Amino acid sequence: MLRLPIRAILPAVALAAVAIPTAGCGGSGGGGASNAANVQPAPPSAQLAAAEHPAIGDFPAPQGRTLRKLAGTLLAGPNVALATTAYAPGRNRLAFGLVGADGSFIYGKTAIYIARTPDGRAQGPFLAPADSLQVRPPFRSHTTDPGDVKAVYYANVDLPGEGRWYVLAITRAGAQLVGGTNVVDVGRSGAGIVAVGDPAPRIDTPTLASVGGDAAKIDTRTPPDTMHGVSLKNVLGKRPVMLLFSTPALCQSRVCGPVTDIAEQLKTVYGDKVAFIHNEVYVDNDPNKGLRPQLKAFGLSSEPWLFAIDRHGRVAARLEGAFGFDEFKAAVAAAQRG
């Protein structure tokens, strides 16, 4: 059996470079009838369907082993490509993709283990279900490749202290278990970002009316989405809001297109009950001009981000980086409960 080594410490810049790549960043068309079927993603393959439902019994118990020893029992597996960057002490959402040596995405039942050092006692398993990014055809953009990334994994992981933590992802591939590793830095990088429970900043967001109907000024999606009808300031504190910061054509993480597609599809389901707002990232859609003031108001320096805001104007949930239908719908539910 091949032994899986714990990777050498990666420089911080490398972590920023391993966000999930996709072939296209565009959003999807804004059409589609408003009906219950639109709340569901496109039907998954059998492989992806299994990856959506991991169970504790699918994975080994640490039994006091170190992360290095646990990794040593596995076949060398995929690269763990992180899709989240802001980690603070406590419970954290860790989103990621699994990428094979040939660059293809890998889907299987997956869980996460963590430790302070490679020779620290392993903690886990933290289940990491796959969350579908596949919208139905009417909501797919002209530039999004339907054969590309199909889902993102996510786990809720306890990272109790600041500093570097080592991450081991274990995936079931048939009868075998394979593993991949990465590291995360827990600190104060997210300290300035509007958090769950905070009041959302009462700010204007661009609308079609504010740009004279020229959607290209406030949307890089092809075709433009339909989430520019209201300003946040006018609906804040009146009804739930899903505020998405993304730039489908200019996305550094290259996942803005898929998450904007999902928002556009789900908007047709919730209708007027929830306000869906898409805010582009760069001034005049030009990266050289810096971030739009709305991102600065929320303390953001990366994209995409989703803020679910309840009818009282407080943030009920937030998602960074890649997220699929399940997490998006859970965020909507959190905003509606508030």
Secondary structure, DSSP 4 states (H G I P E B T S, - for coil): ----PPPPPPPHHHHHT-SPP-S------S----SGGGGS-SPPPHHHHHHT---GGGS---TT-BHHHHHTTSEE--EEEE------SEEEEEEEEEE-TTS-B--S-EEEEEESSTTSBPEEEEE--EEE----GGG--SS--TTS--EEEEEEEEE-SSEEEEEEEEEEETTEEEEEEEEEEESSTTTTS--TTSBPP------TGGGTT-GGGT--SSS--S--SS-HHHHTTTS-EEEEE--TTT-SSS-HHHHHHHHHHHHHHHGGGSEEEEE-SBGGG-GGG-B-HHHHHTT--SS-EEEEE-TTSBEEEEEES---HHHHHHHHHHHHH-
